[in-house]
Amino acid sequence: MSTPILPHIRTYLEGLMREAGMTDLDTEQHEERLHELFVRLDQFLDTAIGKNLAVPFDTFLRQVFIDFRRQYLGGNEQKRG
């Protein structure tokens, strides 16, 4: 069983998907992509936590989501271009 995605995380990830142009997916594809993206975010957070233990948590968390967005959208632009 997969980990449930909290509502505010789901909103964030769905926003990334829209920004990346992933708007023409059916419901099943949308959920699959959403869960794949959630796994990527989880892995990204694990790595970032290890690298930033001395940074204040609120600053760290804000920056991690900005960096993840930049990485995800940048990777999708390269795939589309």
PyMOL Python script that loads the backbone (N, CA, C, O; Angstrom):
from pymol import cmd

cmd.read_pdbstr("""\
ATOM      1  N   MET A   1       0.850  -1.199   0.000  1.00  0.00           N
ATOM      2  CA  MET A   1       0.000   0.000   0.000  1.00  0.00           C
ATOM      3  C   MET A   1       0.881   1.243   0.000  1.00  0.00           C
ATOM      4  O   MET A   1       1.847   1.319   0.760  1.00  0.00           O
ATOM      5  N   SER A   2       0.562   2.196  -0.830  1.00  0.00           N
ATOM      6  CA  SER A   2       1.370   3.401  -0.916  1.00  0.00           C
ATOM      7  C   SER A   2       0.989   4.391   0.181  1.00  0.00           C
ATOM      8  O   SER A   2      -0.116   4.353   0.721  1.00  0.00           O
ATOM      9  N   THR A   3       1.926   5.271   0.493  1.00  0.00           N
ATOM     10  CA  THR A   3       1.715   6.297   1.498  1.00  0.00           C
ATOM     11  C   THR A   3       0.702   7.308   0.981  1.00  0.00           C
ATOM     12  O   THR A   3       0.829   7.779  -0.149  1.00  0.00           O
ATOM     13  N   PRO A   4      -0.307   7.653   1.789  1.00  0.00           N
ATOM     14  CA  PRO A   4      -1.273   8.667   1.337  1.00  0.00           C
ATOM     15  C   PRO A   4      -0.594  10.035   1.215  1.00  0.00           C
ATOM     16  O   PRO A   4       0.291  10.375   2.000  1.00  0.00           O
ATOM     17  N   ILE A   5      -1.017  10.794   0.237  1.00  0.00           N
ATOM     18  CA  ILE A   5      -0.454  12.129   0.007  1.00  0.00           C
ATOM     19  C   ILE A   5      -1.314  13.144   0.742  1.00  0.00           C
ATOM     20  O   ILE A   5      -2.521  13.230   0.517  1.00  0.00           O
ATOM     21  N   LEU A   6      -0.681  13.913   1.624  1.00  0.00           N
ATOM     22  CA  LEU A   6      -1.416  14.944   2.361  1.00  0.00           C
ATOM     23  C   LEU A   6      -1.996  15.963   1.387  1.00  0.00           C
ATOM     24  O   LEU A   6      -1.407  16.220   0.338  1.00  0.00           O
ATOM     25  N   PRO A   7      -3.151  16.548   1.727  1.00  0.00           N
ATOM     26  CA  PRO A   7      -3.823  17.469   0.801  1.00  0.00           C
ATOM     27  C   PRO A   7      -2.953  18.627   0.315  1.00  0.00           C
ATOM     28  O   PRO A   7      -2.983  18.954  -0.872  1.00  0.00           O
ATOM     29  N   HIS A   8      -2.188  19.248   1.192  1.00  0.00           N
ATOM     30  CA  HIS A   8      -1.372  20.392   0.761  1.00  0.00           C
ATOM     31  C   HIS A   8      -0.206  19.945  -0.123  1.00  0.00           C
ATOM     32  O   HIS A   8       0.234  20.706  -0.984  1.00  0.00           O
ATOM     33  N   ILE A   9       0.293  18.742   0.073  1.00  0.00           N
ATOM     34  CA  ILE A   9       1.345  18.207  -0.790  1.00  0.00           C
ATOM     35  C   ILE A   9       0.745  17.846  -2.154  1.00  0.00           C
ATOM     36  O   ILE A   9       1.354  18.093  -3.194  1.00  0.00           O
ATOM     37  N   ARG A  10      -0.448  17.263  -2.133  1.00  0.00           N
ATOM     38  CA  ARG A  10      -1.143  16.928  -3.390  1.00  0.00           C
ATOM     39  C   ARG A  10      -1.380  18.197  -4.213  1.00  0.00           C
ATOM     40  O   ARG A  10      -1.162  18.196  -5.425  1.00  0.00           O
ATOM     41  N   THR A  11      -1.820  19.262  -3.574  1.00  0.00           N
ATOM     42  CA  THR A  11      -2.061  20.529  -4.258  1.00  0.00           C
ATOM     43  C   THR A  11      -0.770  21.049  -4.888  1.00  0.00           C
ATOM     44  O   THR A  11      -0.765  21.489  -6.038  1.00  0.00           O
ATOM     45  N   TYR A  12       0.324  20.994  -4.125  1.00  0.00           N
ATOM     46  CA  TYR A  12       1.628  21.431  -4.627  1.00  0.00           C
ATOM     47  C   TYR A  12       2.044  20.604  -5.848  1.00  0.00           C
ATOM     48  O   TYR A  12       2.437  21.165  -6.871  1.00  0.00           O
ATOM     49  N   LEU A  13       1.961  19.285  -5.744  1.00  0.00           N
ATOM     50  CA  LEU A  13       2.386  18.401  -6.832  1.00  0.00           C
ATOM     51  C   LEU A  13       1.491  18.549  -8.063  1.00  0.00           C
ATOM     52  O   LEU A  13       1.987  18.547  -9.189  1.00  0.00           O
ATOM     53  N   GLU A  14       0.191  18.677  -7.861  1.00  0.00           N
ATOM     54  CA  GLU A  14      -0.718  18.881  -8.992  1.00  0.00           C
ATOM     55  C   GLU A  14      -0.433  20.210  -9.688  1.00  0.00           C
ATOM     56  O   GLU A  14      -0.551  20.311 -10.909  1.00  0.00           O
ATOM     57  N   GLY A  15      -0.060  21.220  -8.919  1.00  0.00           N
ATOM     58  CA  GLY A  15       0.333  22.497  -9.512  1.00  0.00           C
ATOM     59  C   GLY A  15       1.579  22.343 -10.375  1.00  0.00           C
ATOM     60  O   GLY A  15       1.661  22.918 -11.460  1.00  0.00           O
ATOM     61  N   LEU A  16       2.549  21.567  -9.892  1.00  0.00           N
ATOM     62  CA  LEU A  16       3.751  21.293 -10.690  1.00  0.00           C
ATOM     63  C   LEU A  16       3.397  20.575 -11.988  1.00  0.00           C
ATOM     64  O   LEU A  16       3.931  20.892 -13.050  1.00  0.00           O
ATOM     65  N   MET A  17       2.505  19.621 -11.892  1.00  0.00           N
ATOM     66  CA  MET A  17       2.092  18.875 -13.079  1.00  0.00           C
ATOM     67  C   MET A  17       1.444  19.810 -14.105  1.00  0.00           C
ATOM     68  O   MET A  17       1.709  19.704 -15.302  1.00  0.00           O
ATOM     69  N   ARG A  18       0.597  20.719 -13.631  1.00  0.00           N
ATOM     70  CA  ARG A  18      -0.035  21.692 -14.539  1.00  0.00           C
ATOM     71  C   ARG A  18       1.022  22.583 -15.180  1.00  0.00           C
ATOM     72  O   ARG A  18       0.987  22.827 -16.387  1.00  0.00           O
ATOM     73  N   GLU A  19       1.963  23.069 -14.369  1.00  0.00           N
ATOM     74  CA  GLU A  19       3.023  23.930 -14.903  1.00  0.00           C
ATOM     75  C   GLU A  19       3.871  23.194 -15.928  1.00  0.00           C
ATOM     76  O   GLU A  19       4.397  23.805 -16.859  1.00  0.00           O
ATOM     77  N   ALA A  20       4.005  21.888 -15.762  1.00  0.00           N
ATOM     78  CA  ALA A  20       4.799  21.078 -16.680  1.00  0.00           C
ATOM     79  C   ALA A  20       4.006  20.694 -17.928  1.00  0.00           C
ATOM     80  O   ALA A  20       4.539  20.043 -18.828  1.00  0.00           O
ATOM     81  N   GLY A  21       2.733  21.096 -17.983  1.00  0.00           N
ATOM     82  CA  GLY A  21       1.916  20.808 -19.157  1.00  0.00           C
ATOM     83  C   GLY A  21       1.263  19.439 -19.137  1.00  0.00           C
ATOM     84  O   GLY A  21       0.840  18.948 -20.184  1.00  0.00           O
ATOM     85  N   MET A  22       1.172  18.822 -17.991  1.00  0.00           N
ATOM     86  CA  MET A  22       0.577  17.491 -17.884  1.00  0.00           C
ATOM     87  C   MET A  22      -0.910  17.623 -17.570  1.00  0.00           C
ATOM     88  O   MET A  22      -1.369  17.231 -16.497  1.00  0.00           O
ATOM     89  N   THR A  23      -1.651  18.177 -18.519  1.00  0.00           N
ATOM     90  CA  THR A  23      -3.071  18.450 -18.296  1.00  0.00           C
ATOM     91  C   THR A  23      -3.987  17.528 -19.086  1.00  0.00           C
ATOM     92  O   THR A  23      -5.204  17.559 -18.901  1.00  0.00           O
ATOM     93  N   ASP A  24      -3.425  16.714 -19.958  1.00  0.00           N
ATOM     94  CA  ASP A  24      -4.267  15.874 -20.810  1.00  0.00           C
ATOM     95  C   ASP A  24      -4.271  14.404 -20.383  1.00  0.00           C
ATOM     96  O   ASP A  24      -4.490  13.519 -21.210  1.00  0.00           O
ATOM     97  N   LEU A  25      -4.031  14.142 -19.100  1.00  0.00           N
ATOM     98  CA  LEU A  25      -3.999  12.771 -18.598  1.00  0.00           C
ATOM     99  C   LEU A  25      -5.389  12.342 -18.139  1.00  0.00           C
ATOM    100  O   LEU A  25      -6.158  13.152 -17.620  1.00  0.00           O
ATOM    101  N   ASP A  26      -5.704  11.068 -18.333  1.00  0.00           N
ATOM    102  CA  ASP A  26      -6.949  10.572 -17.749  1.00  0.00           C
ATOM    103  C   ASP A  26      -6.719  10.379 -16.242  1.00  0.00           C
ATOM    104  O   ASP A  26      -5.594  10.537 -15.766  1.00  0.00           O
ATOM    105  N   THR A  27      -7.757  10.046 -15.504  1.00  0.00           N
ATOM    106  CA  THR A  27      -7.677   9.965 -14.048  1.00  0.00           C
ATOM    107  C   THR A  27      -6.621   8.971 -13.586  1.00  0.00           C
ATOM    108  O   THR A  27      -5.857   9.266 -12.666  1.00  0.00           O
ATOM    109  N   GLU A  28      -6.567   7.813 -14.202  1.00  0.00           N
ATOM    110  CA  GLU A  28      -5.591   6.793 -13.802  1.00  0.00           C
ATOM    111  C   GLU A  28      -4.160   7.273 -14.067  1.00  0.00           C
ATOM    112  O   GLU A  28      -3.287   7.131 -13.210  1.00  0.00           O
ATOM    113  N   GLN A  29      -3.924   7.837 -15.242  1.00  0.00           N
ATOM    114  CA  GLN A  29      -2.594   8.355 -15.566  1.00  0.00           C
ATOM    115  C   GLN A  29      -2.205   9.487 -14.620  1.00  0.00           C
ATOM    116  O   GLN A  29      -1.060   9.573 -14.175  1.00  0.00           O
ATOM    117  N   HIS A  30      -3.169  10.351 -14.321  1.00  0.00           N
ATOM    118  CA  HIS A  30      -2.926  11.474 -13.413  1.00  0.00           C
ATOM    119  C   HIS A  30      -2.472  10.965 -12.047  1.00  0.00           C
ATOM    120  O   HIS A  30      -1.487  11.454 -11.494  1.00  0.00           O
ATOM    121  N   GLU A  31      -3.182   9.994 -11.511  1.00  0.00           N
ATOM    122  CA  GLU A  31      -2.841   9.444 -10.194  1.00  0.00           C
ATOM    123  C   GLU A  31      -1.491   8.735 -10.223  1.00  0.00           C
ATOM    124  O   GLU A  31      -0.719   8.842  -9.270  1.00  0.00           O
ATOM    125  N   GLU A  32      -1.198   8.014 -11.298  1.00  0.00           N
ATOM    126  CA  GLU A  32       0.100   7.336 -11.418  1.00  0.00           C
ATOM    127  C   GLU A  32       1.227   8.359 -11.423  1.00  0.00           C
ATOM    128  O   GLU A  32       2.212   8.207 -10.701  1.00  0.00           O
ATOM    129  N   ARG A  33       1.084   9.396 -12.232  1.00  0.00           N
ATOM    130  CA  ARG A  33       2.116  10.434 -12.312  1.00  0.00           C
ATOM    131  C   ARG A  33       2.252  11.162 -10.970  1.00  0.00           C
ATOM    132  O   ARG A  33       3.359  11.479 -10.534  1.00  0.00           O
ATOM    133  N   LEU A  34       1.123  11.419 -10.332  1.00  0.00           N
ATOM    134  CA  LEU A  34       1.129  12.096  -9.044  1.00  0.00           C
ATOM    135  C   LEU A  34       1.913  11.281  -8.020  1.00  0.00           C
ATOM    136  O   LEU A  34       2.728  11.833  -7.281  1.00  0.00           O
ATOM    137  N   HIS A  35       1.675   9.988  -7.971  1.00  0.00           N
ATOM    138  CA  HIS A  35       2.384   9.137  -7.011  1.00  0.00           C
ATOM    139  C   HIS A  35       3.862   8.997  -7.373  1.00  0.00           C
ATOM    140  O   HIS A  35       4.707   8.929  -6.481  1.00  0.00           O
ATOM    141  N   GLU A  36       4.186   8.955  -8.660  1.00  0.00           N
ATOM    142  CA  GLU A  36       5.593   8.928  -9.075  1.00  0.00           C
ATOM    143  C   GLU A  36       6.290  10.212  -8.622  1.00  0.00           C
ATOM    144  O   GLU A  36       7.417  10.174  -8.128  1.00  0.00           O
ATOM    145  N   LEU A  37       5.616  11.332  -8.793  1.00  0.00           N
ATOM    146  CA  LEU A  37       6.177  12.616  -8.399  1.00  0.00           C
ATOM    147  C   LEU A  37       6.322  12.697  -6.877  1.00  0.00           C
ATOM    148  O   LEU A  37       7.296  13.258  -6.375  1.00  0.00           O
ATOM    149  N   PHE A  38       5.363  12.142  -6.149  1.00  0.00           N
ATOM    150  CA  PHE A  38       5.432  12.114  -4.691  1.00  0.00           C
ATOM    151  C   PHE A  38       6.650  11.313  -4.223  1.00  0.00           C
ATOM    152  O   PHE A  38       7.336  11.723  -3.286  1.00  0.00           O
ATOM    153  N   VAL A  39       6.918  10.191  -4.859  1.00  0.00           N
ATOM    154  CA  VAL A  39       8.094   9.377  -4.517  1.00  0.00           C
ATOM    155  C   VAL A  39       9.370  10.174  -4.790  1.00  0.00           C
ATOM    156  O   VAL A  39      10.303  10.156  -3.988  1.00  0.00           O
ATOM    157  N   ARG A  40       9.403  10.865  -5.915  1.00  0.00           N
ATOM    158  CA  ARG A  40      10.572  11.692  -6.242  1.00  0.00           C
ATOM    159  C   ARG A  40      10.761  12.800  -5.213  1.00  0.00           C
ATOM    160  O   ARG A  40      11.889  13.078  -4.804  1.00  0.00           O
ATOM    161  N   LEU A  41       9.663  13.440  -4.787  1.00  0.00           N
ATOM    162  CA  LEU A  41       9.744  14.476  -3.759  1.00  0.00           C
ATOM    163  C   LEU A  41      10.274  13.888  -2.458  1.00  0.00           C
ATOM    164  O   LEU A  41      11.127  14.492  -1.808  1.00  0.00           O
ATOM    165  N   ASP A  42       9.783  12.732  -2.077  1.00  0.00           N
ATOM    166  CA  ASP A  42      10.218  12.080  -0.840  1.00  0.00           C
ATOM    167  C   ASP A  42      11.727  11.799  -0.884  1.00  0.00           C
ATOM    168  O   ASP A  42      12.436  12.051   0.090  1.00  0.00           O
ATOM    169  N   GLN A  43      12.207  11.284  -2.001  1.00  0.00           N
ATOM    170  CA  GLN A  43      13.636  11.014  -2.162  1.00  0.00           C
ATOM    171  C   GLN A  43      14.442  12.313  -2.145  1.00  0.00           C
ATOM    172  O   GLN A  43      15.520  12.377  -1.555  1.00  0.00           O
ATOM    173  N   PHE A  44      13.912  13.340  -2.794  1.00  0.00           N
ATOM    174  CA  PHE A  44      14.569  14.643  -2.826  1.00  0.00           C
ATOM    175  C   PHE A  44      14.683  15.208  -1.406  1.00  0.00           C
ATOM    176  O   PHE A  44      15.728  15.736  -1.026  1.00  0.00           O
ATOM    177  N   LEU A  45      13.601  15.094  -0.625  1.00  0.00           N
ATOM    178  CA  LEU A  45      13.608  15.580   0.753  1.00  0.00           C
ATOM    179  C   LEU A  45      14.624  14.822   1.603  1.00  0.00           C
ATOM    180  O   LEU A  45      15.345  15.433   2.392  1.00  0.00           O
ATOM    181  N   ASP A  46      14.689  13.503   1.452  1.00  0.00           N
ATOM    182  CA  ASP A  46      15.656  12.711   2.211  1.00  0.00           C
ATOM    183  C   ASP A  46      17.080  13.188   1.961  1.00  0.00           C
ATOM    184  O   ASP A  46      17.860  13.351   2.899  1.00  0.00           O
ATOM    185  N   THR A  47      17.416  13.411   0.706  1.00  0.00           N
ATOM    186  CA  THR A  47      18.757  13.876   0.351  1.00  0.00           C
ATOM    187  C   THR A  47      19.007  15.272   0.898  1.00  0.00           C
ATOM    188  O   THR A  47      20.071  15.547   1.452  1.00  0.00           O
ATOM    189  N   ALA A  48      18.032  16.147   0.743  1.00  0.00           N
ATOM    190  CA  ALA A  48      18.183  17.531   1.190  1.00  0.00           C
ATOM    191  C   ALA A  48      18.334  17.622   2.702  1.00  0.00           C
ATOM    192  O   ALA A  48      19.105  18.444   3.197  1.00  0.00           O
ATOM    193  N   ILE A  49      17.619  16.803   3.429  1.00  0.00           N
ATOM    194  CA  ILE A  49      17.714  16.822   4.891  1.00  0.00           C
ATOM    195  C   ILE A  49      19.134  16.468   5.318  1.00  0.00           C
ATOM    196  O   ILE A  49      19.709  17.123   6.188  1.00  0.00           O
ATOM    197  N   GLY A  50      19.692  15.442   4.709  1.00  0.00           N
ATOM    198  CA  GLY A  50      21.050  15.037   5.044  1.00  0.00           C
ATOM    199  C   GLY A  50      22.080  16.118   4.779  1.00  0.00           C
ATOM    200  O   GLY A  50      23.076  16.216   5.496  1.00  0.00           O
ATOM    201  N   LYS A  51      21.854  16.925   3.765  1.00  0.00           N
ATOM    202  CA  LYS A  51      22.812  17.968   3.394  1.00  0.00           C
ATOM    203  C   LYS A  51      22.637  19.261   4.184  1.00  0.00           C
ATOM    204  O   LYS A  51      23.549  20.088   4.200  1.00  0.00           O
ATOM    205  N   ASN A  52      21.502  19.460   4.836  1.00  0.00           N
ATOM    206  CA  ASN A  52      21.175  20.758   5.434  1.00  0.00           C
ATOM    207  C   ASN A  52      20.764  20.681   6.894  1.00  0.00           C
ATOM    208  O   ASN A  52      19.855  21.398   7.312  1.00  0.00           O
ATOM    209  N   LEU A  53      21.396  19.849   7.660  1.00  0.00           N
ATOM    210  CA  LEU A  53      20.987  19.674   9.050  1.00  0.00           C
ATOM    211  C   LEU A  53      21.178  20.938   9.900  1.00  0.00           C
ATOM    212  O   LEU A  53      20.484  21.099  10.904  1.00  0.00           O
ATOM    213  N   ALA A  54      22.086  21.826   9.531  1.00  0.00           N
ATOM    214  CA  ALA A  54      22.361  23.015  10.335  1.00  0.00           C
ATOM    215  C   ALA A  54      21.480  24.217   9.968  1.00  0.00           C
ATOM    216  O   ALA A  54      21.533  25.239  10.652  1.00  0.00           O
ATOM    217  N   VAL A  55      20.690  24.119   8.927  1.00  0.00           N
ATOM    218  CA  VAL A  55      19.852  25.235   8.468  1.00  0.00           C
ATOM    219  C   VAL A  55      18.552  25.260   9.280  1.00  0.00           C
ATOM    220  O   VAL A  55      18.001  24.199   9.573  1.00  0.00           O
ATOM    221  N   PRO A  56      18.046  26.452   9.652  1.00  0.00           N
ATOM    222  CA  PRO A  56      16.753  26.514  10.343  1.00  0.00           C
ATOM    223  C   PRO A  56      15.672  25.807   9.514  1.00  0.00           C
ATOM    224  O   PRO A  56      15.630  25.946   8.292  1.00  0.00           O
ATOM    225  N   PHE A  57      14.805  25.055  10.187  1.00  0.00           N
ATOM    226  CA  PHE A  57      13.865  24.177   9.489  1.00  0.00           C
ATOM    227  C   PHE A  57      12.951  24.907   8.526  1.00  0.00           C
ATOM    228  O   PHE A  57      12.756  24.436   7.405  1.00  0.00           O
ATOM    229  N   ASP A  58      12.384  26.034   8.916  1.00  0.00           N
ATOM    230  CA  ASP A  58      11.456  26.727   8.025  1.00  0.00           C
ATOM    231  C   ASP A  58      12.168  27.227   6.772  1.00  0.00           C
ATOM    232  O   ASP A  58      11.610  27.164   5.676  1.00  0.00           O
ATOM    233  N   THR A  59      13.381  27.719   6.923  1.00  0.00           N
ATOM    234  CA  THR A  59      14.181  28.155   5.773  1.00  0.00           C
ATOM    235  C   THR A  59      14.509  26.971   4.881  1.00  0.00           C
ATOM    236  O   THR A  59      14.392  27.041   3.658  1.00  0.00           O
ATOM    237  N   PHE A  60      14.920  25.889   5.511  1.00  0.00           N
ATOM    238  CA  PHE A  60      15.254  24.665   4.781  1.00  0.00           C
ATOM    239  C   PHE A  60      14.064  24.161   3.976  1.00  0.00           C
ATOM    240  O   PHE A  60      14.193  23.882   2.785  1.00  0.00           O
ATOM    241  N   LEU A  61      12.913  24.044   4.616  1.00  0.00           N
ATOM    242  CA  LEU A  61      11.733  23.489   3.959  1.00  0.00           C
ATOM    243  C   LEU A  61      11.294  24.348   2.777  1.00  0.00           C
ATOM    244  O   LEU A  61      10.968  23.822   1.713  1.00  0.00           O
ATOM    245  N   ARG A  62      11.286  25.642   2.958  1.00  0.00           N
ATOM    246  CA  ARG A  62      10.922  26.560   1.880  1.00  0.00           C
ATOM    247  C   ARG A  62      11.854  26.373   0.682  1.00  0.00           C
ATOM    248  O   ARG A  62      11.404  26.287  -0.461  1.00  0.00           O
ATOM    249  N   GLN A  63      13.164  26.311   0.962  1.00  0.00           N
ATOM    250  CA  GLN A  63      14.143  26.178  -0.110  1.00  0.00           C
ATOM    251  C   GLN A  63      14.049  24.827  -0.813  1.00  0.00           C
ATOM    252  O   GLN A  63      14.241  24.743  -2.026  1.00  0.00           O
ATOM    253  N   VAL A  64      13.758  23.779  -0.063  1.00  0.00           N
ATOM    254  CA  VAL A  64      13.647  22.442  -0.662  1.00  0.00           C
ATOM    255  C   VAL A  64      12.518  22.404  -1.679  1.00  0.00           C
ATOM    256  O   VAL A  64      12.691  21.849  -2.764  1.00  0.00           O
ATOM    257  N   PHE A  65      11.374  22.975  -1.357  1.00  0.00           N
ATOM    258  CA  PHE A  65      10.257  22.965  -2.293  1.00  0.00           C
ATOM    259  C   PHE A  65      10.545  23.827  -3.524  1.00  0.00           C
ATOM    260  O   PHE A  65      10.112  23.494  -4.628  1.00  0.00           O
ATOM    261  N   ILE A  66      11.261  24.911  -3.344  1.00  0.00           N
ATOM    262  CA  ILE A  66      11.665  25.736  -4.486  1.00  0.00           C
ATOM    263  C   ILE A  66      12.627  24.954  -5.376  1.00  0.00           C
ATOM    264  O   ILE A  66      12.486  24.944  -6.599  1.00  0.00           O
ATOM    265  N   ASP A  67      13.605  24.298  -4.752  1.00  0.00           N
ATOM    266  CA  ASP A  67      14.581  23.522  -5.521  1.00  0.00           C
ATOM    267  C   ASP A  67      13.939  22.344  -6.241  1.00  0.00           C
ATOM    268  O   ASP A  67      14.284  22.053  -7.386  1.00  0.00           O
ATOM    269  N   PHE A  68      13.002  21.662  -5.574  1.00  0.00           N
ATOM    270  CA  PHE A  68      12.329  20.529  -6.204  1.00  0.00           C
ATOM    271  C   PHE A  68      11.520  20.998  -7.404  1.00  0.00           C
ATOM    272  O   PHE A  68      11.536  20.356  -8.454  1.00  0.00           O
ATOM    273  N   ARG A  69      10.824  22.095  -7.258  1.00  0.00           N
ATOM    274  CA  ARG A  69      10.041  22.662  -8.366  1.00  0.00           C
ATOM    275  C   ARG A  69      10.951  22.971  -9.548  1.00  0.00           C
ATOM    276  O   ARG A  69      10.647  22.629 -10.690  1.00  0.00           O
ATOM    277  N   ARG A  70      12.078  23.629  -9.252  1.00  0.00           N
ATOM    278  CA  ARG A  70      13.031  23.991 -10.301  1.00  0.00           C
ATOM    279  C   ARG A  70      13.572  22.740 -10.994  1.00  0.00           C
ATOM    280  O   ARG A  70      13.679  22.707 -12.220  1.00  0.00           O
ATOM    281  N   GLN A  71      13.913  21.716 -10.216  1.00  0.00           N
ATOM    282  CA  GLN A  71      14.441  20.481 -10.793  1.00  0.00           C
ATOM    283  C   GLN A  71      13.384  19.784 -11.650  1.00  0.00           C
ATOM    284  O   GLN A  71      13.678  19.350 -12.765  1.00  0.00           O
ATOM    285  N   TYR A  72      12.158  19.674 -11.137  1.00  0.00           N
ATOM    286  CA  TYR A  72      11.098  18.973 -11.864  1.00  0.00           C
ATOM    287  C   TYR A  72      10.727  19.707 -13.147  1.00  0.00           C
ATOM    288  O   TYR A  72      10.666  19.100 -14.216  1.00  0.00           O
ATOM    289  N   LEU A  73      10.485  20.988 -13.044  1.00  0.00           N
ATOM    290  CA  LEU A  73      10.075  21.745 -14.232  1.00  0.00           C
ATOM    291  C   LEU A  73      11.217  21.854 -15.230  1.00  0.00           C
ATOM    292  O   LEU A  73      10.973  21.817 -16.436  1.00  0.00           O
ATOM    293  N   GLY A  74      12.441  21.987 -14.771  1.00  0.00           N
ATOM    294  CA  GLY A  74      13.589  22.037 -15.664  1.00  0.00           C
ATOM    295  C   GLY A  74      13.764  20.736 -16.412  1.00  0.00           C
ATOM    296  O   GLY A  74      14.061  20.745 -17.607  1.00  0.00           O
ATOM    297  N   GLY A  75      13.584  19.614 -15.729  1.00  0.00           N
ATOM    298  CA  GLY A  75      13.679  18.307 -16.373  1.00  0.00           C
ATOM    299  C   GLY A  75      12.594  18.087 -17.404  1.00  0.00           C
ATOM    300  O   GLY A  75      12.841  17.475 -18.443  1.00  0.00           O
ATOM    301  N   ASN A  76      11.401  18.574 -17.135  1.00  0.00           N
ATOM    302  CA  ASN A  76      10.304  18.432 -18.089  1.00  0.00           C
ATOM    303  C   ASN A  76      10.482  19.334 -19.291  1.00  0.00           C
ATOM    304  O   ASN A  76      10.083  18.962 -20.395  1.00  0.00           O
ATOM    305  N   GLU A  77      11.071  20.512 -19.113  1.00  0.00           N
ATOM    306  CA  GLU A  77      11.329  21.399 -20.246  1.00  0.00           C
ATOM    307  C   GLU A  77      12.328  20.766 -21.187  1.00  0.00           C
ATOM    308  O   GLU A  77      12.200  20.897 -22.404  1.00  0.00           O
ATOM    309  N   GLN A  78      13.333  20.077 -20.641  1.00  0.00           N
ATOM    310  CA  GLN A  78      14.328  19.418 -21.462  1.00  0.00           C
ATOM    311  C   GLN A  78      13.696  18.274 -22.255  1.00  0.00           C
ATOM    312  O   GLN A  78      14.041  18.064 -23.418  1.00  0.00           O
ATOM    313  N   LYS A  79      12.769  17.528 -21.631  1.00  0.00           N
ATOM    314  CA  LYS A  79      12.096  16.416 -22.310  1.00  0.00           C
ATOM    315  C   LYS A  79      11.218  16.917 -23.455  1.00  0.00           C
ATOM    316  O   LYS A  79      11.159  16.298 -24.518  1.00  0.00           O
ATOM    317  N   ARG A  80      10.521  18.067 -23.226  1.00  0.00           N
ATOM    318  CA  ARG A  80       9.625  18.602 -24.239  1.00  0.00           C
ATOM    319  C   ARG A  80      10.386  19.310 -25.352  1.00  0.00           C
ATOM    320  O   ARG A  80       9.925  19.343 -26.493  1.00  0.00           O
ATOM    321  N   GLY A  81      11.558  19.882 -25.027  1.00  0.00           N
ATOM    322  CA  GLY A  81      12.315  20.685 -25.990  1.00  0.00           C
ATOM    323  C   GLY A  81      13.108  19.875 -26.912  1.00  0.00           C
ATOM    324  O   GLY A  81      13.795  20.419 -27.777  1.00  0.00           O
TER     325      GLY A  81
END
""", "prot")
cmd.dss("prot")
cmd.show_as("cartoon", "prot")
cmd.util.cbc("prot")
cmd.orient("prot")
